[in-house]
């Protein structure tokens, strides 16, 4: 490999099999870590030979795959488009050594890998080029492609994907038993990559072009069509395709490109053949598409709509529905299966248990396909006659039509709630502090900034971003949002002490920097250590021999508007804690007031708990009485 090959911090992390944050820590901790040669402070690039040498000395170099060096040569210093272009060139070259000209350095590396399987090498490079977030929208996740193809089973004959991208759906169809693969892709580079990946025992015909505007297979009627069309592609040819035989169910509006793809796919499948599409959830409910949805239902084209969990795609949080359609033949109009798989919640975007999800979806679909019915499960699945879906909106969103599961009424749980509520109500009276009128007159005041100058307290904020531990094993990071909502932290610190985290201690006072207008400013006194100060929150650490923290917290809640705040987003205000004024009182009186404030906080907390328990008890008893699960005493 040339000595001037460059790598990014993310690629160094892959070489060492560590997280991205670890590389930043090494740069700070080790003076001999290689210096960057190009790039900004946030995206530096390093010489690969220097990095590998340093990793070997530190015994941090992980065992690399044969394709690692080749990938680094392809990706280093290139834009996303250029790297994708070169991967397509390599894939084409591996299928036909005379088809594409390659840089000499890449040819040399390919010669070194001559013993490797071409299929494995092409798939390794393809997977890497689509790993980056900005490229994810160009490819259908492998697991999603496999699920869509299995919904179209049994797969035989010709399978078409008119927006095939890099060929993931067609590869899955080839493995599932298709005899011929046909695809079209508007991006010429992706079309070349798809041709190279699909060069195998199953004949494949991949055309380059816009399938809606320039259909390369006008006379094709495939045995099945499986497609993941582009999202929100409004320039789909609305102005020039007004008169087209594909619009059997209605001419789509300009803002409904997905319904154009639906009809394009139905036009290219044999009568009785299945079409499976991955569509944004909005296609099932937008009012602009209700006329076409109505025609699809009345014509018997809709077989199932399956709502997948949110976040199944890395590139977008938009919910996805799988539509299973059938081109009508001589038969009548069949029932429609609606399924909501929202109970499968991925922990992070792009991460879901595909095995469990696929098993549930396919078991339900196959049962319905084979028998025309399936056991109804509240909140999850049910079969509907099309007439029952033809209301004013023709909304095919499964959650709208599925009955919600009823919670079982447990008389013992209701009795426990009643006892807890009674105990809380008894405690409330003892928490409310007694009070009497105070003598009128002005009080001397100071500011938190003056108290800080006098050494009575310290004010700190977190400067700059903190490394995040995605696995959730690091200390919790307390943010301004956590304090405002009263919730526990969701983020976790993923760095080291060299990142200069601010550890919170018992007795620390934290104040969010932005608060809703016309409301008391929330504050929080830390009662246990172990958390790290995060963004959007100010730390006030008092000297307990000079300032009572609970007294100060109450003063901040009451006096945080006035001169200490400024308007920010509509409906909210930004608070400058240092400018907040507090009365000058001796420590004994501060502590006496602080104790009263603490009792009020406890009273408010228990009052909210009592209100919540009361609402739950009323709801539960109402349901229990109505269903006959409980009865009042005689």
N, C-alpha and C positions, 0 to 999 in steps of 0.2 A: 504494500500500500504506500502511496506517496507520503513523504514526510510532512507535507503541508496540509494533510487532511485535518479538518476541524470538526470538533464535536461540541454539542451544547451541554448544559448542565443536566438536562433530562436524559441525554444519551449516556453521560457519565454514570448517572444513577442506574441505568439499565446495565451498564458494564459491571457495576459492583453489586447489582441486585439489592439496592436500597431505595428509600424514598427520596424524592427531590429535595426535601428539606435537609437531608443529611449532607448533601454536596455543599450547600450553603454553609453548614456548620464546619465542614472540613476547611473551606476557604478562610474562615475566621480563625480556626483553632491552629492550623498548621502553617507556619511561615513558609515552608518549602512547597506548598501546593502550587502547581503551575499557574502562572499569571495568564489572564485572558489576552488574546492577541487581537480580537476584533469584538465589535458589539458594544451595546450600552451596558450600564450597570445592572439592568434588569434582565438582559438577554445576552450574556457574554458567550464567546466561543473560544475553545482551547485547542491546542495542538494535540492530536490523538496520541502521537508517540510519547509526548511528555506525560500525558495523563496515564497511559498504560504503565509507563515506567514507575510513576509515583504509586499507582495502585498495587503494583507488584511488591514494591518496597514495604508498603504498609500491610501487605497480605490481605488486601481488600478486593482483588480482582476475581470476580466470579467466573465459573466455567462458562465460556461463551458458546453459542451455537455456531455451526459452520456459516450461516448466513449473516452473522453479525458484522463482519468486516465488509462484506458486500453492501449491506444496508447502509453502513456509515459512509461508504464511498458514494452511494447514490443520493443520500439525503443531506450530507453536510454542505452547508453554505447555499443550498438551493431553496427556492420558493416552493410552496406547496404544489403549484401547478407544474413546475419544472421537475420536481421529484416524482410526481405521478406520471409525467410523460416518460421519464427515464425508466421507471418500473415497467411501464407498458412496453418500452423498447426491449428491455431485458426479457420479459415474458415472451414477446414475439420472437426474439433471437433464440431462446431456448427451444421453441417449437420448430423454428426454421433458421438455422445459422446464417443464411444468406438474405434474410428478409429485412434486417435493420442494421444500420451502422451504429456502433457503440464506441464510446471513448476507450482509448487503449488501456487505461487503468482498470476499467470495468471488464474488458475482455480478459486481462491478465487474471483478475480475481475469479472470473468464471472458469478459466482454465484450471485454476487451483481447486475448484469445486467440481471438477468433471466427474468425480465419483459419486456425487450427490444426486438424488432423484430430482429430475426436472420438475415434476409435479409438486414435491415438497418445497422446493426452492421458490417456485412461483407463488405458492400459497403463503409461504412465510413472508415474502416481500409484500404481497398484496395485503396481508393482515397488518403489517407494520405501517404501510402507507396510509391506511385508514384508521390508525389508532388515534391520531390527533383529532381534537374536538372539531376543528374547522373543516375536517374532511368527512366527518361522520354522516353528514346529510347525503353524501354521494353513494352510500352503500346500505343495502338492507341487512340488518344483523342476521348472521348465519342461522341462529335459532329461530328467528321469526320467519325466515325464508323456508326453513324445514317444516314449521308448523303450517304455513300457508299451503305448501305442496301436499302435505298429508290430509288437509281438509278437502283437497281436490281428488283424493284417491278414490278408486284405483287409477293410478297414472299409467296410461298406455298411449300409444300413438304419438301424435304431435302435441307439444306443449308450447304455447306462445307467451312471451313477456314483452309487451310493446314499449316498456320503459325499463330496460333490463340493467342499466347501470354497468357495474363490473361483472355481472353474471351470477350473483349469489342464488337467486331464485331458480335460474335455469340449471345451475349445478345441482341443486337439491332435486330438481325434477329428473335430471339424468340419473342420479343415484336411486331414485324411487321407481324407475322402470320405464321412463319415456323412450320412445324409439327415435324421436327427432326433436331437436330443440330449435326454436325460432325466436329471435329477439331483434329489437330495434332500440337504438340509443342515440339521443341528440348530441351528446358529448363525444367527439371523435376519439379522444384519448381513452375514455372509458370503453367505447366500443372495441377499440384495438385490444385492450386488456381482456375484455370479455371473450373475444375470439381466441386469444391465446389460452385462457383458462379453460375454455370449453373444447379445445382441440383434443379429442379423445375418441373412444370407441363409439360414442353416440353422435351421429351427424348433427352439426350445429350450423345454422345460417344466421349470422348477425349483421344487420344492416345499420348504416349510420344515417341519422336524420331524425326529423320531428315526426313522430308517428301520427299526430293529429293533423298536421298541415301537409305532410308528404308521406303518406302511408306506403311503405315499401312492400306490403303484402296484402294488397287490396282484395285479391281473390282467395285468400287463405281462410279456411274454416277449421280451426284446430280442435282437437279432442278436449282440450282444457286450456284456459287462459288464467295465468297467475301473475299478478302485477302489483307493485308498490309504486304508484305514480308519484311524480314530484308534488310537494306541498305548495299550495298558494301560488301556483304559476299562472298569473292572470293573463299573460300574453300568449294565450293558447290558440289563437286564430279565430276568435269570436267574430271579428269584423268581416273575414273572408269566407267563413264556413257556414253562413246562414242557411244555405240550401245544400243539405248533405243527407244522403240516405241513412247514415248512421244514427240520426236523431229520431229514432222510432218512438221514443217516449217523451219527446219534447226538446226544443232547442234550449240548451243551457244558457243562463245569463252569464255575463262576462265574469262575475265573481263566483261562478260555480264551475271551475275547471275540472274538479273531481267527477262531476256528473257527466262531463264530456268523456272522460276516461272510462267511466262505467259503461256508457253506451258504445264506445269504441270497442271495448273488450267483448261485450255481448254480440256485436256485429261480426266478430271474428271467431266465434265458437259454434260448433255444430249444434243443431237442435237437440235439446236434452243434455248438452254438455255444460260443465260447471265453470264458473268464473269466481276466483277468489281475489279480493283486493284488500289492501291495507289503506284505510282512509282516515283522515282526521275526524274526531268525534263530531265536529260541527256539521259535517255533511248530513248527518242523520236528523238534524234539528233546524238548520237555517230556513227561515220562512221563504227565502228566495228560491229554494229548491223543492218546495212542497208539491208543486204541480208534477214534476218529474217523479218524485217518490210515489205519489199517488198512482201515476201511470204504471210504474214498475210493480206496485202491489196488485193493482187490478189486472195486470197482464200475467201475473203469476211468476215473475222473474225473481222475486226475493225469496230466498230459502232461509237465511239466518243472518242475524247481526250479533256479533260477539264483541263486547266491550272488554278490552285488555286493561290491566292495571296501569295507572299513570306512571310515566317514567320508564317504560320498557325500552325506549330508544335513548342512546347516549346523547344524541344531537339535539333533542327537544323534549320539553316536558309536556307537549301537547298530547292529550289522550288519544289512543288509537283504537279504532273499531275494525274488525275483520268482517267484511261483507261476503257472504256466500250467495252467489246468484246462479240461476239456471236459465239457459235460453229456452223459452217455452216451445213445446212441441204440440202434439195433438191432445195431450192430456189437459185436465182442468187446472184450477187454481188450488195450490196446496197450502197447508198451514205454514206459519213462519215461526222459527225458533229464535227467541231472544235470550241472550246469556250475558250476565254481568259478572266478570271475574275481578271486580274491584277489591275483593277480600284478599287477593294476592298483592301485598304491598312491598315493592322492592325497597331495600334500605337506602339505596342511593340510585340516582338516575342511571339507567343502563344496566342495573344489577337486579336480576329476578331469578327465582328458581324455575328455569324454563322446563325442567323435567316434570316437576309437579304441575305447573301451569298447563303444559302440553297434554299431560295425561288426562287432566280434568276436562279440558276443552274437547279433546278428541273422543273421550268416552261418551260425553254428552252428545256430540255431533253424530257419532256413528250410531248411537242408539236411536236418535231421531231420524237419521237417513234411512235406516233399515226398517223401522216400524212406523214412521210418521208421527210418533209421539214420544214423549219423555216425561219422567216424573217431575212434576212441578216442585220447585224448592223456593220458598219465599226469599226474595232479595237476590236470587242467583239465576234461576232459569225457569222458563215457562213457554209453552206452545200457544200461539194465538191464531185464530182465523183472521185472514187479511181484513175482513170487514170491521173487526174490532180495532184496527189500527188506522182506519180511514176517518179520523176526526178532522177538525179544522186545520190543525198544524201538520198532520201526517208525520209526527215526530217518531222516529224509529230508535231513539235512544233507549236501550234496555231498561235502565233504572227508572225511567218515567212510567213504564207499564208494569214492572214486576211488583207484586205485593210485598210490603216490607215484613220481615219476620216479627212475630209478636213475642215479647219477652214474657217468660213464665212468671207468674205471681207466686212468691214464696211467703206464706204467712209468718214463718219464723223470722225471715229477714225483715219483714215489716215490723214485727214486734221489737227486734233489735234496734231498728231505726227509731221507733217510738221511745224506747228507753234512753237512747243516746240524746235525742232531742230534749226529753224531760231533764236529763242531767245538765245539758248545756244551759237550758233556761234557768235552772237553779243557780248555776255558777255566774251567770251574767250579773245578777244583783250585787254580788260581792266584789265584782271587778270595777264597777262604776265608781270613780273617786268622788269623795265629798269636796265641796268647794264653797267659798264665800267671796263676797265682793272685795276687790283690792282697792286701796286708797288711790284716788285719781291723781293725775299729775304726770309731767313728762319724765321719761327715763333716759339715762345716758346710753348711747349706743356706740358700737364700733363695727368694723367690717371683718369678714373672715380673712381678708388680705392683711389687715393690721394685726390680727391674731397670729397669722403666719409669720409676719415680720418679727413679732415679739417672741416667737418660738413656742407658742402655746399649741400649735398644730402644724401639720404639713399637708400641702395640697399637691397631688400628683395626677398625671394622666398618662395613658399609654401612647407612645409616639411611634408611628409606623405600624405596618402589619405584623401580626404574629404568625409563626409557622403553625399549621393546623395538623393535628393527628387524625387522619380519616378513620383509623381503627377505633378511636375513642378510648385509648388506654392512658393518655396523658391527663394532667390536671384539668378540671373544667375551667372554661374561660367565661367570666361573667361580663355580659354586655349591657349597654343601656336598655336594650329591648327587654332583657331578662328582668331588670329592676322595675321597669314600667309595668310589665305584665304580671309581675310576681311569680314568674316561672323559674324553674331550675335551668342552668346552662345546657345548651345543646352542643356547643363546640368544645374541642379539647386541644390543649396546647401540645404542639408536636416538636418543639425545639429543645434547646439546652440553655444553661445559665448564661452562655455567651450571647444569647438573644436578648438578655437583660429583661426578663419578665418581672412584673411587679406582683409578688405573692401577697395575697390578702390575709390579714391576721384577725383573730377574734377582737372585737371592739372597733374595727375599722368602720367608717361611715362611707357609703358609696351613693353617689347622686347622678342620675342620668342627665346628659347635657341638653336633651331636647324633651319638651313636655307639651301635652295638649293645652291649648288655651283655656282659660277660665276654670282650671282645675288645680287642686293642691298638688304641689310637686312631690312625687313619690321619692322616698329615701329608703335605705336599707342598712341596718347595723349588722355587720357580719358576726355570727355567733360561733363559727367554727372555721378553722383554717383549711387549706388545701386547694383554694381556688386562685386563679390568676386574673388580674385586672385586664379587661378587654376594651374594645373600642366603644365610644359613645357614652362613657361613664367617667366621673371624676371621683378620686379617692381623697377623703379627708381623714387623716390619722391624728387624733388629738393626744395631748399629754393629759392623762386622767387626773393628775394632781392639779390641773389648772382649768380644764374644761370637761363638763359632763357630756358624753357623746349623745345621750338620748335627749337632753335639753337642746343641744345644737341641731339634732335631726329635726325636731319639731319646729325650731325657728326657721330652718331652711324651707320646710314644707309651707310655712305660712308666709314668709317674707321673700320668696324667690321671684316674685313678679317685679313690680316697681322698676327701679333703675338697673336691676341685675339681669334683665332679660331683654331680648330683641326678637322681632318677628322673623321667622324663617319660612318654612313651607306653610301654605294656607292651613289655619287651624292649629298651628303649633308654635312654640316659642323656644328659643335657645337660651340657656341659663349660664351666666358667668358666676360661678359659685363665689369667687373672690370678692365680688361686689355686694354680696348679700349682707345686710345689716342685722346685727344681733344685739340685744340689750346687755349692758355691763352689769353683771350680778356676781356676788361672792359665790364661792364654790358650794357652800352648804345649801344656798337657795337654789342654785342650778340643779343640785342632786335631788332636792325635794321636788322641784318641777319636773325633772327628768323621770323620777319614779312615777309621778302622776301621768306623764306622757306614756310611759311604758304600760301602765294599767289601761289607759285609753286604747292603746294599740291592741292589747290583749282582748279588751272588750269588743273592739271593732272586728277582730279576727273571729272571735267566737260568735259574734252576732251574724257574721256572714255565713259561718258554718251552720248556725241554727236556721238561717233562712234557706240555705241549700237543702239541709235535712228536711225542713218543713215542706219544701216544694216536692221533694222526692216522696215523702210520706203521703202527702195529699194525692199525688199522681198515682202512687202504688195502691192506696186504699180505694181510690175511685175505680181503678181497673179491677181490683180484687172484688169489690162489691158488685160491679157490673157483670163480671164473669161468674160470680158465685163461688169464688175461691175463698172469700172471707165473709163473715156475717157479723152484724152488730149484736151485742148481748140482748137477751129478751128482757 
